[in-house]
């Protein structure tokens, strides 16, 4: 498990030999924590107290079987509009040109209604021809009794299709990790 490739705005994307699974979400939604949790590592994907740290597309090679692709976060970054537009184009180019991309995981903070940026990203991923899996992060921050209510809030807020998979996830307790593994296994079995 290692960070194999880092692509910036002008980089040529790698032609990877294995399936890719992309992770998208707001800058502070917990993408790095999720990737680390799935890999059982403390800090391969760099987490930061300062949102907006991921400004590149980072490819993590997982046991020479698949890649986790960490996309730049949207929302809270202090980057200027021109740079944000370039990141958007970079992500769009990635979604259009990756021959190995199997699925996009869209991370949404379970505590809050999806933001306008979250809705835009969801609709945009659909428009690129992908059917995102929603990972509702920070599930340990709400009471168990509130879980279904918050999942419903996310479904309504994004106006998702009824069959959309929504998985509550906690970086602290690892809740949801097995469900994500099961999804990844389904893709790998179709290889």
Secondary structure, DSSP 8 states (H G I E B T S, - for coil): -EEEEEE-TT------SSEEEEEEEBTTS-HHHHHHHHHT-SSSS---SSS----SEEEEEETTTEEEEE---BSS----HHHHHHHHHHHHHHHHH-SSEEEEEEEEETTS---HHHHHHHHHHHHTT---EEEEE-GGGS-GGGHHHHHHHHHHHHT--TT--EEE--TTT-TTHHHHHHHHHHHHHT-
